[in-house]
Amino acid sequence: MKFVENWSEGWKWLSVHAFALIALLPVAWANLPADVMAYIPEQWLPYCSAIVAVCGIILRLVKQSPKTAT
């Protein structure tokens, strides 16, 4: 297995942000107050994770050029 050329800049990639969000979703859910949890059906959680994962895959395919100073 080889890393991509610019692996050290991976923290800037939108796909990495999306997958980090997937990792944080269960932690955030566990720390929500019960009254807030009541607004979100627990059955939706796998779908939320799946949607963010698909977004991560799509974002990995999008060319992300460096921001230029304006």
N, C-alpha and C positions, 0 to 999 in steps of 0.2 A: 504494500500500500504506500502510495506517495501522496504528500500534501500538495495542494495547489500552490502556485508560485507565491501568491501574496497572502498566505495563510495567517501571517501575523496581523493583517488588517481585517481579519474575519469578524472581529467585534463590531465593525462598521456595517456589515452586510445586513440588509433587511431580513433575509431568510434566517440568519442567526438570531435576530431579535424575535422573529415569530416562534422559533423553536424554544427560545428561552421563555417566552410567554407560556408555551405549552408546559414547560417544566414548572413554572410558577403557579399555574392554575390550581392544582390540588392544594398547594400551601395556602394560597389566598382563600380558597373555599373553606378550608378548615379553620381559618381565623376570622371569618365573617361572623358578625353577630347573628343570632338565631332569627331575629325579626327581618333582617335583610335576606337571609337564606330562604325565608318563607315566600319571597317574591319570585324566586327562580326555582322552577321544578328540577329536582335532582336528576330526572331522566334526561334533561337537556345537556348535562355535563359532557357525556361522550361526544355529542354532536358539536358542542362548542370546541372541544379539543380537535376534532376531525377537521372542522372548518379552518381553524388556525393552522393546522398542519398542511392543508391544501394550499392555503395562502403562502406558507413558507416555501412550498415546492415551487409555486408560481413565481414568487419573489426571487428564488434562486436562479430562475431562468431569465430574469430581467437584467439587462445591462445597467450597471450602476456606475456611471462615470463619476470621477471625483468632482466635488463642488469647486467652482472657480470663484475667486473673489470678484465682486462687482463694484 
